[in-house]
């Protein structure tokens, strides 16, 4: 089974929020709701040695998603064909258990429909293997990549292969969920900071 995910090269990310806008436009996300956010990390240090970077945060497509485990109706699930964590709105009762269980705070409550929503890796574009998530397509700096982590010929694997292990990061795995989204941040740009 493919482990489709995003790889974000923070060495290139300019913090423009283009991925946020692309996501909202593609998925018709309501004002005030987000499936993708860009967090500013820093600045840290003392002049002239100051570091800062931007960290886009969306669903981490966890190996062991706690959101799926706590869902009482099965609305949060892993698609058996694509292995992507999704939400079936028809089954969602709006209890928000999955929102509380997500250690990354990347789920959003749609007030109009009274259901939980999240990044789907643009499954309507990517499920058949021919498309890319809109955030990847619209990234002005070419910082976002999509593909199968287990396929050495995928865009994500090729990008990761360019960097040493000390440049490749994941968000903290304090809950044992096993996030598979990868971030590239070279020490020459900034030191990786664990988000609180």
C-alpha positions in Angstrom: 0.0 0.0 0.0 1.3 3.5 -0.9 2.3 5.9 1.9 1.2 9.1 0.1 2.2 12.2 1.8 3.6 15.7 1.5 7.2 16.7 1.8 7.8 20.4 2.4 11.2 21.9 1.8 11.5 24.6 4.4 14.8 25.8 2.8 12.6 27.1 0.0 9.4 28.1 1.8 8.9 31.9 1.9 5.9 31.9 4.2 3.7 33.5 1.5 0.5 31.5 2.5 -0.1 30.6 -1.1 -0.6 26.9 0.0 -3.3 28.1 2.4 -5.1 30.1 -0.3 -4.8 27.2 -2.8 -6.3 24.8 -0.3 -9.2 27.1 0.6 -10.0 27.8 -3.0 -9.7 24.2 -4.2 -11.8 22.7 -1.3 -14.2 25.6 -0.9 -13.3 26.0 2.8 -15.3 28.5 4.8 -14.0 31.8 6.0 -12.2 31.3 9.4 -11.6 27.6 8.8 -8.3 26.1 7.7 -7.0 22.7 6.5 -3.5 24.1 6.2 -1.7 26.8 8.2 1.7 28.4 8.0 3.4 28.9 11.4 6.3 31.4 11.7 9.1 29.8 13.7 11.4 32.5 15.2 13.1 34.8 14.9 15.6 33.3 17.3 19.2 34.2 18.1 21.1 37.4 18.6 22.0 39.9 15.8 23.6 39.2 13.4 23.0 35.4 14.0 19.2 35.3 13.6 17.2 32.4 12.3 13.6 32.1 11.2 11.6 29.8 9.0 8.0 29.1 8.0 6.3 25.7 8.8 3.2 24.8 6.9 1.1 22.4 9.0 -1.7 20.2 7.7 -2.9 16.6 8.2 0.3 14.5 8.8 -1.3 11.3 7.4 -0.2 9.4 10.5 0.7 5.7 10.5 -1.5 5.2 13.6 -4.1 8.0 13.4 -5.6 8.7 16.8 -8.4 10.6 15.0 -9.6 7.3 13.4 -9.3 5.4 16.7 -11.6 7.7 18.7 -14.2 8.3 16.0 -17.5 6.6 17.3 -19.1 6.4 13.9 -16.3 5.4 11.6 -16.5 8.8 9.9 -12.8 9.3 10.3 -11.1 6.4 8.4 -8.2 5.4 6.3 -9.2 4.8 2.6 -8.5 1.2 1.8 -7.5 2.0 -1.8 -5.3 5.1 -1.3 -4.3 4.7 2.4 -5.2 8.4 2.9 -6.9 9.4 6.2 -10.3 11.0 5.3 -13.6 12.0 6.8 -16.9 10.7 5.6 -19.2 13.7 6.1 -22.3 11.5 5.9 -21.2 9.6 9.0 -19.8 12.5 10.9 -22.0 13.6 13.9 -19.9 16.6 14.8 -18.8 15.3 18.2 -15.3 16.7 17.6 -13.6 13.7 19.3 -11.2 13.5 16.4 -10.3 17.2 16.7 -9.4 16.6 20.4 -7.4 13.4 19.5 -5.3 15.0 16.8 -2.0 16.0 18.3 -1.4 18.5 15.5 -4.6 20.5 15.7 -5.1 20.2 11.9 -8.8 19.4 11.8 -11.5 22.0 11.3 -15.2 22.2 12.2 -17.5 23.3 9.4 -20.1 25.3 11.3 -22.5 25.3 8.3 -22.5 21.5 7.8 -21.8 20.7 11.5 -19.1 18.2 10.5 -15.3 17.9 10.9 -13.1 18.5 7.9 -9.4 18.2 7.1 -6.7 18.0 4.4 -7.5 15.1 2.1 -4.3 15.4 0.0 -6.9 16.6 -2.6 -8.1 13.1 -3.0 -10.5 14.2 -5.7 -7.4 15.1 -7.7 -4.9 12.4 -6.5 -6.9 9.2 -5.9 -6.4 7.9 -9.4 -2.7 8.6 -9.3 -2.7 11.3 -12.0 -3.0 14.6 -10.1 -1.3 16.6 -7.5 -2.7 18.4 -4.4 -3.5 22.0 -5.3 -1.1 23.3 -2.6 1.7 21.5 -4.5 0.6 22.9 -7.9 0.3 26.4 -6.6 3.5 26.6 -4.4 5.3 29.7 -5.8 8.7 28.5 -4.6 8.5 24.8 -5.5 8.7 23.9 -1.8 6.0 21.3 -1.7 6.1 17.7 -3.1 3.6 14.9 -3.1 4.0 11.2 -3.6 4.6 7.7 -2.1 7.3 7.6 0.6 7.9 3.9 -0.3 8.5 4.6 -4.0 12.1 5.6 -4.6 11.0 7.2 -8.0 8.3 9.4 -6.4 8.7 13.2 -6.2 8.9 13.0 -2.4 11.5 10.3 -2.3 13.7 12.1 -4.9 13.5 15.3 -3.0 14.4 13.6 0.4 17.3 11.8 -1.3 19.0 15.1 -1.9 19.4 15.7 1.8 21.2 14.1 4.7 19.3 12.8 7.7 20.1 15.9 9.8 18.0 17.9 7.4 14.9 15.7 7.4 12.3 16.2 10.2 8.8 15.3 11.3 6.5 17.0 13.7 6.9 15.6 17.3 5.4 12.1 17.7 4.5 12.5 21.4 1.2 10.6 21.0 2.7 7.6 19.0 0.7 8.4 15.9 3.7 8.2 13.5 3.3 11.3 11.3 4.6 10.6 7.8 4.7 14.1 6.4 8.4 15.1 6.1 10.0 18.5 6.4 13.4 19.5 5.0 15.3 22.1 6.9 19.0 22.5 6.5 21.1 23.5 9.5 22.6 26.3 7.4 19.1 27.9 7.1 17.9 27.4 10.7 17.9 24.9 13.6 14.7 22.7 13.7 12.6 23.7 16.7 10.1 21.4 18.3 6.7 23.1 18.4 5.2 23.3 21.9 
